[in-house]
Amino acid sequence: MSLATKTPPAPASPPTYHSPKPPLWAVIVKWAALALVVVVAFYLATRLADEGYGLYIVILAIVVMAVLVVYSTRRSIPMKYLLPGLILLLGLQVWPIIMTVSTAFTNGQTITKAETITAIERNSVREVAGAPRYKLSIAVKEGSDVATGNLFFLLTSPDGALKVGDEKGLSDLPADGVVKTDSGKITKAPGFTVLNARQINARKDLATFAVPSTDGSGIKAVGLSEAFEGRATVTYDEASDTLKNTATGQVYVVKDARFVPQDGKGQAFPQKWVENVGFKNFQTILTDSSIRSGFLKIFAWNIAFAALSVITTFILGMLLALLFNDERLKGKSYYRALLVLPYAIPGFVTSLLWASMFNQDYGLVNSLTHLDVDWLGNPWAAKAAILIANLWLGFPYMFLITTGALQSIPSDVREAAKIDGAGPARTLRSIIMPLLLVAVGPLLIASFAFNFNNFSLVYLLTGGGPFDSDNTSIGNTDLLITYAFRLAFSGTSPDYGLAAAVSIIIFFIVAIMSYAGFRRTASLEEVN
Amino acid sequence: MSTEPASLAAPAATTIRAKTAHGTATTAQGPRGLGRSVWWRHGLAVVALIWALFPIVFLISAAFNPSGTLNSAELIPKSFSMSNFDTLFNDPARPFTTWFKNSLLVAFIGAFGQVFIGACAAYAFSRMRFKGRRGGLLSLLLLQMFPALLTFVALYLMFAKIGDIIPALGLNTVLGLGLVYLGGAMGANVWLLKGYFDTVPRELDEAAKVDGASHARIFFTMILRLTMPILVTTFMISFIGLFSEFLLASIFLQDVSSQTVGVGLYSMSIGNEKNRLFGQFAAGALLCSIPVVALYLSVQKQIVGGLTTGSVK
């Protein structure tokens, strides 16, 4: 087709559009893609059904219907361009926000109570005297990852029958293509990858894995090549909502989303399940004395860090921009190219590099200045270290934007100031600075909001540390986001609920700050 | 980190033009009173350069320092060797080439997807009139106020489950991480791209329509070509940003062989061996900085232009 830029102007009457006929190959590609979507969706639906996610099948169906309606009909042309982004936006940004909010009102566990009970019961399977022993091979489905794929037991019963079991139950294994050793252990079965000893040892989930068979009993592995059928020694009584250990007679009751011994003696079961706790997480932040004082400390430092970062980088960047704002200065472009290098280097490199430069014993900073400051071990020195590193990596940005803003200040304004008798200092203070601040103001707010959540700088430079000996969960340079990260992803008991609550608090703080910048955004009124 | 403020600020930047610039972007005269000579400016500029460059010089000399430990690293090296690079490429416990490939792959998938999806949406917002258009644009802007980063707990739990259903997209996979990065595709660039798309005359579309071109044909063969400069720029900005992303990468990628450069280099710089591994770390840090710096310098003009004058609007 021609771009038609040179064609004479269209006739005065509104142009009559030919109904466009897409080329054959485009039609084929389109329908093939739609067919592929349906096939993939079917496969996903079966996988979802296997794993028991009913709700998600409905969501999947709605998404597929939307795709089919939008792309197979001629209606709603804008939607054809918006749908992919919209699906990703809803699924990966809006949905996680909703999930974060709902996690903040739970105790942060990930499994349900029913799953917990099943796991405890299965885990308690003990061998009954005289029960049959199977020859065992441990396998995963062919094509799935040996380290993470669902486990399968390939079993040969004492009478030679072949069985396959997973976490749902036991079924017969077709004998075709199965290779066994003399002892009866299966070494090969079509559709399965048999794990070797090293791979089995790497599977930590094997310890709690059992194939359920009839009423409460299950098949568990003993060693690598034998399995027994045994009985669950712990049973759940729905009426009283208790667990009972039939071997010891111990009764367990529900307390704090887990089962604890009724008489208080002995150990509780480690598994916890998800439970709504209302505003408890927020309450903890506001009332728990150790968390509250730490939280306020973090909050104060977080604000100070973001504000000081913006102020220091802006002052240095602006001074440099004023310095270079002289057309008589030769070689400006070379200076500029070199000065922006700190900003161009990936942030993680900068943070890690400064971390080693601040090393007390061998670091460059101490050896150049002949100081012996414990930069990363002293609370105040660590704060200074972070600000210095952030000054280094942030000033080129401020240099660039002030340079741009300075160049866009009309020269007649300066002329007018000069005619009115203003000296250079007065011009700078009364003319240039106000104009400059108006121009870069929104960018300073954006920079503040960014630094407020500058995770990678703090995490990679100090890790939030140094930590006081009396409170090891809250570091002296922690930002709210590194604190939330530590709550969720380090230590033995991740508290996703509290971490999500902290995230929501950050949400609100950032939203309030952004609102200020948002109101100044003239583009809001310019949507056209 | 380099691009975050840029993407956040892009819409905000348009105020500037309205308030100050009138296209008279002439370089302003320096204040006369400070003397006719400029030597003192050169003097201060050199001080600024020393401040800006000494860590980089230190990184380079550490990378080429033969002894390769932190305590022997110096600002000005006494000898030169490639031994750090040799160890870097031959360390089976720390597969730098794999990390590098992972980083490139995930940044490419993310950036390409972001630009393509952003361009599609910008085409709709710029060229079509439909119900909910204004509302859609504004809610995109609002949604951008909430850093996607903050939902990391939910994303982690979500992808742990997705991994059960589709192992290829779960935790520990580069594809899964790339998918997460695509979540921000709509918000990140649509405003910027729409502004540029608006500058392409609508008469071109009309003419093509008269010639019988469908909307898809106009988009793929005309609009995408005419807006190629801004598409390339946004691609590079996204690429740099995703290449440097650390938080999500560090929680998603736990296996050594699936990590990105950032996560891998971090694992080299913690623990007891950080002193011994410093030369190797410096070599790796230098290697992964070079492409990013090169990309950045090539788009620097557009970034600054877009930020300060709102010229893309």
Interface residues (C-beta under 8 A of the other chain):
Chain A: M1 S2 L3 A4 T5 T7 A10 P15 Y17 H18 P20 K21 P22 A26 L44 R47 L48 E51 Y53 S76 I77 P78 K80 Y81 L82 P84 G85 L86 L88 L89 G91 L92 Q93 V94 W95 P96 I97 M99 T100 T103 T110 S144 D145 T148 G149 L320 L323 F324 N325 D326 E327 R328 L329 K330 Y335 A337 L338 L339 V340 L341 P342 Y343 A344 I345 P346 G347 F348 V349 T350 L352 L353 W354 A355 S356 M357 N359 D361 Y362 G363 L364 L368 W392 L393 F395 P396 Y397 L400 I401 T403 G404 A405 L406 Q407 S408 I409 P410 S411 D412 R414 G423 P424 T427 L428 L435 V438 A439 V440 P442 L443 I445 A446 S447 A449 F450 N453 N454 F455 S456 L457 Y459 L460 I481 A484 F485 A488 F489 Y496 A499 A500 S503 I506 F507 V510 A511 S514 Y515 G517 F518 R520 T521 A522 S523 L524 E526 V527 N528
Chain B: M1 S2 E4 P5 L8 A9 P11 A12 A13 T14 T15 I16 R17 A18 K19 T20 A21 H22 T24 A25 T26 T27 A28 Q29 G30 P31 R32 G33 L34 V38 R41 H42 L44 A45 A48 L49 W51 A52 L53 P55 I56 F58 L59 L70 N71 A73 L75 I117 G118 C120 A121 Y123 A124 M128 F130 R133 R134 G136 L137 L138 L141 L142 L143 M145 F146 P147 A148 L149 L150 T151 F152 V153 A154 L155 Y156 L157 M158 A160 K161 G163 D164 I165 I166 P167 G170 N172 L179 V180 L182 G183 G184 A185 M186 G187 V190 W191 D198 L204 E206 A207 A208 K209 V210 D211 G212 A213 S214 H215 A216 R217 F219 T221 M222 I240 F243 S244 F246 L247 I251 G262 L265 Y266 S269 K274 N275 F278 F281 A282 A285 C288 S289 V292 V293 Y296 L297 Q300 I303 V304 G305 L307 T308 T309 K313
